[in-house]
Amino acid sequence: MRKEDCFFLGTVVAKYSFKGEVLIKLDTDDSEAYLSLQSFLLEDDSRLIPCFTTRVQLHKSQLLRVSVEDVKSERQANLMIGKSVYLPLDQLPKLADDKFYYHEIIGFKVVDSHQGPIGTITGVNDTSSQVLLEVKHNNKQILIPLVDELIQQLDKQQKQLYLSIPEGLLDLDS
């Protein structure tokens, strides 16, 4: 499976016991949605390696305590620490019509409530504290903060995101 066909679930942050259990810090708001996790993909040297679970339970709020088939020792668990965990995109929990995953809106048109069509979303930058939409506008890339207060409507059928962009924001990139 290719990484492009997957979503980032979290990172193995520690071993839990001498029996090879590991703790996965989840990158999600709903940890309980993954309590029935039967397998995951572990990134190792740019490859995704399938891992099958034998037991999964919640540990604190954002951690999953996982027993992995064929991982029976601390040494084996230590080799997993720091590695990223992925799942296929088809395992993403379904969202309400007015909610979206960042990867879903790439290619959507951005329409401003005052200026009309702005451009096309080419990416979502979520590496800093402020999530930014990367939008192709007049053959340039502009960045628009993705905050709930700016979102007016999401039309998944028409692939359009309606925003109320603060006055002057588009002028900053001119």
N, C-alpha and C positions, 0 to 999 in steps of 0.2 A: 504494500500500500504506500502511496506517495503522501508526503507531508501536506501537500496542497489539498488533499482530499480529507484532511483531518482538522480537528480543532484542538487547541491547547487546553488541557484539563488542569494541569498543575505540575508540581515538582516534588520529587522524592526528597524530603528534607532530613530524614533521620531513620535509623533503625529503631525498632521498638523493643524487641526482645532477643534473647540469644537463639531463638528458634527461626530467625530469618524474617520476621515481620518488619514492614516498613511503614513510615508515615508519609502520606502524600498531602502536601498543602495545596488545596484546591483554589482555583481561580474562578470562583462562582459564588453567586449569592444564595444558591440553594444546594447545600451539601447533601441533604437527605435524598435528593434526586439520584444520587450515585451509590446508594446503599445496596443496590442489586447488581452492581458492577461485576460482570463475569470475566471480563478481560480488558486489557488496555495495551497501548503501544508505547514502548519505552524507547526514547531516542538515544542511540549509542553510536558515536562516530558517524553522524548524519544518516544512519539507518534506523528504521523503525522495527523494533523487535517485539513480536506478540508475547504478552505475558498473561497467564490465566490465573484467576484468583480462586482461592479455596475458602476464604472468609473475608468479609468486609464489614467494618463497623465504624461509627463516628467516634472521633477522639477530639474532644473539645469542640469548637464550633466550625473551624475551617480545615480540619485534618481528617483524613480517612486512615484508619489503621487497617492494613491489608496484609493478608497472608497470600503469598504467591506460590503457585505450583512450582516445584523443583528448586525453590529457594528455601533451604533448610538450616542455614548457618549464618552467624554474624558476618563472616567473611563475604559470603555471597550477597547479603543485604548491603554491606558497605559499598560494594561495587555499583549499586543502584543510586546511592546518595548523590544529589545534585543533578540528576538526569531529569529531563522533561518527559511528561506523560501526555499522550494524545489519545483521542478517540475519533473514529470516523464521523464525518459530518452528519450522517444519517442518524446518529445517536444523540444529537442535540435535542434537548427537551423542546416541545412545541411552545410557541409564544402566542399571546393574544394578538389580534390583528393590528393593534396600535403599538406593539413592541417589536423590536428587531435585534438581530445580531449584527455586529459591525460588518461581517463579510457579506451579509445579505444586501446591503445598500450600495455596494460598489457597482457602479454603472447607472445608479439612479440619477435622475435630473433633479437639480436643486431649483426651487421656485421661491422667490422672495415675495412677501406680501405687498411690497411697494414697487419693486423694480421688475417683477416678473421673472422669467427664466434667467438663471445665473450661469449655470454650467453643469457639468457631469462629475459625480463623485468618483475619483480615481483611487482613493484609499482612505483609511481611517488611521490616524496616528494616536495610539493610546499608550505611548511609552512615557508620557509625562503625566503630571497630576491633572492637566486639562486635556480632555479628549478633543482632537481637532479633525474636522473633515478636510480632506485634500480634494480640492475642486478645480477642474480645468475650466478657466474663465478667460475668454479672449486670448486663447493660445498661451496662457500663463497658468501656473498653479497658484491658487490662493488657499489660505487656511481660514476656516470658519469654526469657531468654538461650537462643540456639540453639547449644548446644555438644554435641559427640559424646557426652560423658559422661552427658548427660541423656536422650538418645534411646535408648529401649528397643526400639521396633519401629515400622516404617512399613507400614501396610496400604493400598496404593494402591487395591485393590478396594473396600474399605469406606470409603475416604477418612478414615482416622484416623491420627493421629500419637500414639504412646504415649510418654509422658515420665515421668521420675522427678524431679518438681519439688522443689527443696529446701524443707524445712519452713519455714514462715513467709513464703515469698516471696509467696504470694497474699494474705496478711494485710497486707502493706505497702501494697497498693492499696485497702484497705478504708476 
